[in-house]
Amino acid sequence: MIKRYISFAFIFLLLSPFCLISQDPETVLKIEYDWSCSFCASLGFQSTLYSNEDGSVFEFKEKTNQVVKDAIVDSSTRFIVYKLKSDSIYEEAFMNSIDPKGVLIGEKRQPIDWVLTDSIKLIDNRKCKFATGSFRGRKYNVWYDPEVETQTGPWKLHGLPGAIIYAYDSTNQLRFKSISISRVPQHIVTDSFKIPNLIIISRLVYRKRREEIYDRMENIKPKEGSAVTYEIEVSRNYFEFY
């Protein structure tokens, strides 16, 4: 009877989802997210968070619809790196006027004053707790799993005592839903945690330069005396400013 009990317990541990996320210094926590953004990507993003004791890297790229042809979609993989030691965030951005290779927006992490509650909800067989917090003008509602030990989240939603399983802002324009949680060997993602050798600028400088570009595009006029008329509509992607 004792042998049967031990065998059952061993099988249970193997099948348990928490077995996949047990702490191991040679591995990195990997969480895949389905990320929707109603004002910056019609089909949303494929995104992955890698987290270890040094910080995290959040990689994402816009989803593409293979049915729609001749559509111009940015299929490149972008990233946001968080360094725990310096408590700083580095985000890839594009600014040809500064460097055609791209730039990094560097900034100190802006702490989120999370309000933790006693509410509990079962999401994908995970016992999640509820929290709310505001970040750069948006209020976020978050369900997180305290059994998955990490304080880094998708995008810049850091500081919770557990992995974010589901998060959405009060307008439902931004949503993050975890798809899978596992651990991968450290060496596989070592390069992803490195800061690229790009020019680092502040977020305020980036915003100012982008606004100048938007203004110039909106004010383009045909040459005087030309019979050509046209209208230019510029979609200001303020997601990049957050």
Buried (B, 14 or more C-beta within 10 A) or exposed (E): EEEEEEEEEEEEEEEEBEEEBEEEEEBBBBBBBBBBBEEBBBEBBBBBBBBBEEBBBBBBBBBEEEEEEEEEBEEEBBBBBBBBEEEBBBBBBBBEEBEEEBBBBBBEBEEBEBEBEEEEEEBBEBEBBBBBBBBEEEEBBBBBBBEBBBBBBBBBBBBBBBBBBBBBBEEEBBBBBBEEBEBEEBEEBEEBBEEBEBEEBEBEEBBEBBEEBBEEEEEEEEEEEEEEEEEEEEEBEEEBBB
